[in-house]
């Protein structure tokens, strides 16, 4: 069985080739295009595919597009809902859904010879979970936790792995999202959201968690495997200031400390449901 995996819709487009259950090649598009993160993290770029990465993966295995048994695309537009109905302020999100639906045709153009009927839509967070849990050595039975910005309609997945199958247990409905809260903070601090979060994490090491109690009012575990994470008034907690001042410096570490706490609570809930050790993504 020859399966090509494609991640493309949001950011960091990449491809991976699995042959008979073994990963034989994997690469991000940025390694070939030399564009950081592969493309801009905006709806208008959702059509862009990891063409060079996919071609490289096939070349490594000596395969052609027509040799593939399936292509797994890491988003299922059938599970998605309009952004406004999920409480998200993303007026161009419908472009993502349109591009996702047309992905089989785009892939046929990018990989001449590919049968578009071979393309299978995979729920976004199940793809995340599989990339971690199914690759974990000696973990035929395990708990699986995915904490993300967003997928089709959720931001998180708690699941159980048994053998080569993943059983979903709980998914946190949008707009509640630890990842989107972090993206909002990144943008508020003047960085590019869904791209520069690693810079904010690095800056956090220079701060102290002075605003932890304030953040706990807006982001907290709900006890059912999910969480509340939306509506953080960053402009009030951390007003923009002149470049010479350092009023923003304390916020990132305050954001990181509770995130670790909430992540641990999600892990505890998931492991309690499955009675198995954790793998995460």
N, C-alpha and C positions, 0 to 999 in steps of 0.2 A: 504494500500500500504506500503510495507516494502522495504526500499532502504538503501543500505550500500554505503557510500561514501569512496573512497580510494584516498589519496594523497601519491605519492611514487616516482615520477620520478627524481626530483631534490634533495631536502633535506627535513628534518623534516617530515618523513613519519608518517601518521596519519590516523585514521578511525573514521567515525561517522555514527550512525544509526538513520534514520528518519522513524517513523512509523505514517502513516496517517497525515503527515505534521508536526509532532512534533519530535524534537530531543530528543531521549531517552537515548543516550549514545554517548560519544566522548572521544577520548584519543590519545595522541601521543605515538609512539612506544618507545621513549626513557624512558618513565615511567616504561616500563617492561624490556627492554634490558639493561637499565642503561648506554647506550652509548649517549654521548652528541650529540644532533641533530639527533639521530637515526642511522646515517650512515655517511660515508665520502661524501662530496659534489662533487663527480667526476663521469664521465660517466660509469666507471666500476662498480659502485654500483647501477646503475639505476634499476637493476632487483629486488633489495631488497624491500620486501613488508612489510607493518605494520601487520604482521601475528598475533602477540600477541595482539595488539590493536584491530584488527578486531574480534578476537575470544572473547575478553573481552566484546566488544559491544554486540555481539550476546548473550553471556551468561547473560548479564544484562537484556536483554529483553526475555530470555527464548526461543530463536530462534535457529534454525539450518541453515546451509548454504542453504539447499534445500528449506527453507521457504522464501527465499528472492525473491521479484518480480524483482528487478534490482540491479545492482552494478554500481555505477557511478565512473569512473576513470578519474581523473582531468588532462587529456592531450589527445588531438586528433591527432594522428600521420598523419592523412590524410590532416591536415592543415599545417603541417611542411614542411620546405624546407631545403636542405643541408646548413650546417652552412656557408660554403665558399660563397655561393650565396647570403647570407644575410650580408656579410661583417664581420663575426665573426671568430676569430682565435680559433677554437675548433676542432682539427682534429679527435677527437674520438667521436664527437657528434652523428655520425651514430649509435653508440652502443645504445644511448638513444632511438633512433627511433626504432631500432630493438627490444629492450626490451619492448617498449611501445606497439608495434604491437602484441607482444607475451603475453601481460598482461593477457588476458582471460585464457590462459593455465596455466600461473603461479598462478593465483588466484584459479583455480580449484585444483591445487596441494596443495596450502596453506590452502584452505578451502574445505576439502573433502565433496563431495555431491553437491557442487555448479555447476550449469549449466553454462558453459562458454558463452552460447548465451545470458545470462542475463546481461553480461557486456556491458555497454554503455560508449563510449568515450565522454567526455565533454570538450569543449574548455577551456584551462587553465584559462584564465582571466574571462570567464563567471562563472567558479567555484568559483574564488575569489569573484566576484561580488555577486553571490548568497549567499555566506556564510555571507556576511555583510548586503546586502539590504533586503533579504528575512527574515532575523532574526531581523531586526530593528522594534521595536514596533511602531504602529501607523503611519507607513510610506508607505501607499499603493501607493502613488505617490511620487517619489523622484528622484533626480539625483544621479548617482553612478559613482565613480571614483576609478580606480585601477591603482596604480603605482608600477611596479614590476621590477625584473631583466630581465626576458624573459619568454615568453610562446612559442607557436608554431612558430610564425613568427613576433610577436609584443611584446612590452614591457609595454603596457599601454592600458587601455580601459576606454572610457567615454560612459555611457549608461543611459537609462531612465527606471525606474521601474514603471509599471502600474499594480496594482493588483499583481498577481503572475507571471507576465511575465517581462522579461528584454529585452529591445530594444537597441542593440548596436548603438552608434552614431559615434564613431571614435576610431581607434587604431593606435598607433604610430609604424611604421614599424622599425624593427631592421636594422642596429645595434644601432640606437639611443635608449638609455636606461639610465634612472637615476639610476636604480639599478646596472647595470653593471659598470657605472662610479664609483659608490661607492665601488663595489667589487674590481675594479682595484686599487683604492686608498688603500683599506684594504690590498691587496696583496703587494703593493709597500712599505707599512709601516712595512712589515714583518709578518703580520698576515695571517690566513687562510681565503681565499676568500670564499664567500657564506657561512660563518660560524661565523667569528669573527667581523662582522660589528658592533655589539653592543659595542664592546670594543673601536672601533674608535669613535663611538658616545659619549661614556663616556669621552674619552680623549679630545674631542672637547670642553668640558666645561672649560678646562684649557687654551685655546688659544684665540686669537683675529682674526677677519676676515681681516687680512692684505692683503690676496691674492684674495679678492673678485673680483676686476676688471679684473684680469687675467683670472679667471674661467669663467667670463661672456663672454669671447671671444669664448669659446668652448661649453658652455651649456646655452641655452636661449630658451624662448618660441617663437613659430613661428606664433602665432596668429590664427591658424586654429584648435585649440584644441590639437595640438601636440607640439613637441619641437625638438631642435637639441641638442644631448648629446652624443658625441663621440670624440675620438682623443685628449683627454686631455694629454699633454706631462708631466706626473708626474715626470719623471726623470729630466726634465729641471726646472720645477717649484719647485721641492722639492728634490734635489740631496741626494742620500744616504750619510750618514755621520758616523763617529766613534761613538760607544755607549756613550761616555762621553759627546757628544754634544747634542744639542736639536733643531737642524734645522728643524725637522719634526713637531714640536709641533703646529705651527700656521696653518698648512694645514687643519686638520679636521674641525675646526670651520668655516673656509672659505668655506668648502664644504657644511656644514649644512645650513648656512645662505641662500645661493642662492637656495638650494633645497626647503626650505620653501617658498621662493618667487615663484619659478616655479610651485610648487604644488598648491599654491593659485591661480595662473593664470589659471591652468588647471581646478580647481574648478569653477572659475568665468565663464570660457567658457562653461563648461558642464551645470552649473545652468542656464546660459543665454539661452541655447538651449532648456532646459526642462521646465524652469519656476517653478522648484520644489526644495525643500530643499535637502541638500546633505547627502548621506551616502557614506562612503569610506572604502577602504581596502588596 
